[in-house]
Amino acid sequence: MKKLLFLSLSTALMAVFMFTACQKDKVEAVSDTQQQVTEETNYYTPDLGDFVTSRSGYWTEIPAGSVDALNQAIAEADAGGVIYLKAGMHTETGRVTVNKRVAIIGEDGAVLRVSSPDTTAEVNPGLHVLNAPGTLVKNLVIEPIEAISGCGIMFENSPQSAVLNSDISKFKWGVLVEKSDRMAIIGNHFQVCTANAILVNNGKSAYIGNNEIEGTADSGIWACDEWGTMENNHFHDNASGALLCNWSVVFEVLTPSGEPLGAIKTCIGWKLRNNKFTGNYLEGGLKIRDSAHLNLIESNNEFSDNFPYDIWIPADEDFLPIIYIPAAYKNTIYATPDVLIKDCGVDNVINGGTMVDTSVDPC
């Protein structure tokens, strides 16, 4: 949202730098014979039929107006059970921990307000899905109690879980994926997150599709790890639409268990297709940096009114002795002629687009 530009440009740029700076690391070697994109079997396309629920198993309903009812419902549920929140307000004044596979589903009009105070040292999720593979969160409006909040939902060691058809707003991070492969984040609306709507920190083969992401103060999606798919999303009015990068322990953020939060791998082998990037106003529509490599940007992505570029691959950035951001390399981009691309990386393959003249606009 352009009203966020009440900050001076210099202040905003410094905030973005402090948030996206990455710890010094060596560029990974990639042989000339390595595939530009890894085998198709590494990618995950969810079967939404896997998330269909029925009343044949455990099913419990929480009436509107509930306060601190969800933890108890989870404790009483069988693994694979359904917890159904009726239309209306539901409030949780402490962290909700999901420690078994359940489906938390809202009736149309169900609002879940969670407690997630923002602390600089800890993720502090309102809803913590921990060691609970296959958990489903669906059809909920999720918002924080606090005016300044931390994380909406954190999936930790919970592979093949999903967030579907929900409206998540006003958190620092809307959804954070940590050590959870084959996540499905589909059909959601994310608004006004102060960092990222979605952070895939450690989680291979994530699938992020058909989401609307608007008004984030940093990047709408921050993608790390391998073999993710990002398709049919609309990024608009964010500081940056999507960022293919590495999340570093230099940020000094901890998981709820006190472990440093840092990506094991940068962004490798992601596929981006059929996304729209519109009006992202500070760091462009799509930014690729910090040794991100072997990613594929297809020509059916649409870009318009992004500043300063539609696609931006910066050169190596060395700000301080411990903060070094190496350039992205060996990515492949297909683009229509109206897409403005600035490539200061290494051995990237650019097909189409309009290239920025780096003799006029230096790297």
C-alpha positions, 0 to 999 in steps of 0.5 A, a space after each residue: 500500500 503506497 501509504 507506507 511511503 510516509 517513511 523517507 526513502 533513505 529510512 525505508 532503504 536502510 530498513 530493507 537493508 537491515 532486514 535482508 542482509 545475509 551472512 557471509 557465505 561461499 557461493 556453491 559450485 555447480 557443474 556445467 553438466 548440472 540441470 538448470 532445473 532439477 527433476 520434476 519428481 522433486 516438485 510437489 503439486 498437492 492433491 486437494 482431495 487429500 485435505 477433504 474431511 468428513 464426519 466419519 472420524 473424530 469431529 468436534 465443534 467450538 461455538 462462537 464466542 469461545 475463549 481459550 478453547 482450541 488447545 483443549 480441543 486439540 488435546 481431546 482430539 484423535 489424530 486425524 480429527 476435525 476441529 470445527 470453529 463455528 461462525 463468529 469470534 474465537 479468541 486465544 490469549 496464549 499460544 496454541 500448540 498443535 502437536 498431532 495431525 488435526 484439521 482446524 476448519 472454520 465455518 464461513 465467518 469464523 475469526 480466530 484471534 491469536 496472541 503473538 506478541 512481537 519479540 525481536 529475539 523469538 518467532 513467537 507464533 500464535 499457532 504453532 504446528 509442531 511435530 504434527 505432519 499432515 495438519 490442515 488449517 482452512 477457511 479461517 480469518 486469522 488475526 492478532 490480538 496485539 497491535 504489534 505482533 509476531 508470527 501467525 502460523 509456524 509449521 515446524 517439523 510438520 511436513 505435508 501440512 496445508 493452509 487453505 482459503 484463509 485470510 491472514 493479516 497484520 502479523 510480522 510473518 503470516 506463515 513461517 515454514 521451518 523444517 517442513 517439506 511439501 507444504 501447501 499454501 493455497 488460496 489465501 489472502 495475506 494483508 499488511 504483514 510487517 515482514 513477509 506474508 510467507 517465509 519458507 525457511 527450511 522446507 523442500 518442495 513447497 507449493 505456494 499457489 493462488 494467493 493474494 499478497 498485499 501490503 507487506 513492508 518487506 517481501 511478500 514471499 521469501 523463498 529458501 531451500 529447494 524445489 519449490 513451486 510458486 504459481 498463480 499468485 498476485 503480489 501487489 503493493 508490497 515493498 517487494 513482491 517475492 524474494 529468492 534468497 537465503 534467510 541468515 542466522 545473522 538476524 538473531 531470531 530464535 525458534 520457540 525452542 531457542 534454536 537459531 532460525 536460519 536457512 540451511 540452503 539458499 533458494 535453489 531450483 524454484 519454479 515461478 509461473 503465472 504470477 502477477 507482480 503489480 505496483 511493488 514499490 521499493 525493491 521491485 517485483 521479483 528480487 533474486 540474490 544471495 547465491 540463489 541458483 537454478 531457479 526458473 522464471 517462466 514467461 507467463 509471469 506478468 509484471 507492471 508498475 514495479 519500482 525500480 525494476 520488474 526483476 532485479 538480480 543485484 551484484 555481490 554486496 559487501 556492506 560490513 566485514 560480517 555482512 556479505 550478500 553474494 550474487 545469484 547465479 545460473 538462473 533462467 528467466 523467460 520474459 515478455 518484452 515489457 518486463 524490465 530486468 536488471 541482471 548483475 549476477 553471474 551466468 544467468 540466462 535471460 531470454 526476452 525482457 528489456 535489459 537495464 543498461 548497466 553502463 548507465 545504471 551501474 550494478 
